[in-house]
C-alpha cells in the first residue's frame, strides 16, 4: 500500500512538472498565441497610426506646408524634419498628442 501511494505521488508530481515546463517553454497548444497576434497587429496599428498623424499634420494650416517625417513604433510617434519656428515645433507635438492611440511623442523637429 505504501509503494502504491509513493508511485501515485511520483506520477502526480511528474504530470505537474510537465505542465509547468510546457507553459514555460511554450509547447502547449495555446502558448504564444496572444503574443504572436499582438506582434502582427502592432505593425498594422503603427502604420494606421502613422497615417492618422500624417493626415492630421497635413490638415494643419501652419504645419501642412512643412515636410515632416513621421515614424511610429508601439504607439510612440517620432517626428523628424525642419520647421520655421519653435512655436511650430511645439504645435506639432501638441497636435500629435491629440491623435487617438499615440502613447508617446519623441519630438526631433529642428527649427530652421
C-alpha positions as CSV (number, residue, x, y, z in Angstrom):
1,X,0.0,0.0,0.0
2,X,2.8,2.4,0.8
3,X,4.5,1.7,-2.5
4,X,1.3,2.5,-4.4
5,X,1.0,5.9,-2.6
6,X,4.6,6.7,-3.4
7,X,4.1,5.8,-7.1
8,X,0.9,7.8,-7.3
9,X,2.6,10.8,-5.8
10,X,5.6,10.5,-8.1
11,X,3.4,10.3,-11.2
12,X,1.3,13.3,-10.0
13,X,4.5,15.3,-9.5
14,X,5.8,14.4,-12.9
15,X,2.5,15.4,-14.6
16,X,2.5,18.7,-12.7
17,X,6.1,19.4,-13.7
18,X,5.4,18.5,-17.3
19,X,2.6,21.1,-17.4
20,X,4.9,23.8,-15.9
21,X,7.7,23.0,-18.4
22,X,5.2,23.2,-21.3
23,X,3.9,26.6,-20.0
24,X,7.5,28.0,-19.7
25,X,8.9,26.8,-23.0
26,X,5.7,27.2,-25.0
27,X,4.9,23.7,-26.1
28,X,1.3,23.9,-25.1
29,X,-1.2,24.4,-27.9
30,X,-2.1,27.9,-26.8
31,X,1.2,29.3,-25.7
32,X,2.4,32.4,-27.6
33,X,-0.9,32.9,-29.4
34,X,-1.6,36.3,-27.8
35,X,1.9,37.5,-28.2
36,X,2.1,36.4,-31.9
37,X,-1.2,38.1,-32.6
38,X,-0.2,41.2,-30.8
39,X,3.1,41.4,-32.7
40,X,1.4,41.1,-36.0
41,X,-1.3,43.6,-35.2
42,X,1.1,46.1,-33.8
43,X,2.7,46.7,-37.2
44,X,-0.7,47.3,-38.8
45,X,-1.7,49.5,-35.9
46,X,1.5,51.5,-36.1
47,X,1.1,52.0,-39.9
48,X,-2.5,53.2,-39.3
49,X,-1.4,55.5,-36.6
50,X,1.4,57.0,-38.7
51,X,-1.2,57.6,-41.5
52,X,-3.6,59.3,-39.0
53,X,-0.7,61.5,-37.6
54,X,0.4,62.5,-41.1
55,X,-3.2,63.3,-42.1
56,X,-3.6,65.5,-39.0
57,X,-0.4,67.3,-39.7
58,X,-1.3,67.8,-43.4
59,X,-4.6,69.3,-42.4
60,X,-3.0,71.9,-40.1
61,X,-2.6,75.3,-41.8
62,X,0.9,76.0,-40.4
63,X,2.3,72.5,-40.4
64,X,0.8,71.2,-43.6
65,X,3.4,73.0,-45.7
66,X,6.3,71.5,-43.8
67,X,7.9,68.2,-44.9
68,X,7.8,66.2,-41.7
69,X,8.8,62.6,-41.3
70,X,6.6,60.6,-39.0
71,X,7.5,57.1,-37.7
72,X,5.6,55.0,-35.2
73,X,6.7,52.1,-33.1
74,X,4.4,50.6,-30.5
75,X,2.3,53.7,-30.4
76,X,5.3,56.0,-29.8
77,X,5.5,58.7,-32.5
78,X,8.8,60.2,-33.6
79,X,8.8,63.4,-35.6
80,X,11.7,64.5,-37.7
81,X,12.3,67.4,-40.1
82,X,12.6,71.2,-40.2
83,X,10.0,73.7,-39.0
84,X,10.0,77.5,-39.2
85,X,9.8,78.3,-35.5
86,X,9.8,76.8,-32.0
87,X,6.1,77.6,-31.9
88,X,5.5,75.3,-34.9
89,X,7.7,72.6,-33.2
90,X,5.6,72.8,-30.0
91,X,2.4,72.9,-32.0
92,X,3.3,69.8,-33.9
93,X,3.9,67.9,-30.7
94,X,0.6,69.1,-29.2
95,X,-1.2,68.1,-32.4
96,X,0.3,64.6,-32.5
97,X,-0.7,64.0,-28.8
98,X,-4.4,64.6,-29.7
99,X,-4.4,61.6,-32.1
100,X,-6.0,58.5,-30.6
101,X,-3.6,55.7,-30.0
102,X,-0.5,57.8,-29.5
103,X,1.3,56.7,-26.3
104,X,4.3,59.0,-26.5
105,X,5.9,61.7,-28.8
106,X,9.6,61.9,-29.5
107,X,9.9,65.4,-31.0
108,X,13.1,65.6,-33.0
109,X,12.0,68.5,-35.1
110,X,14.6,71.2,-35.7
111,X,14.0,74.9,-36.2
112,X,15.3,76.3,-39.5
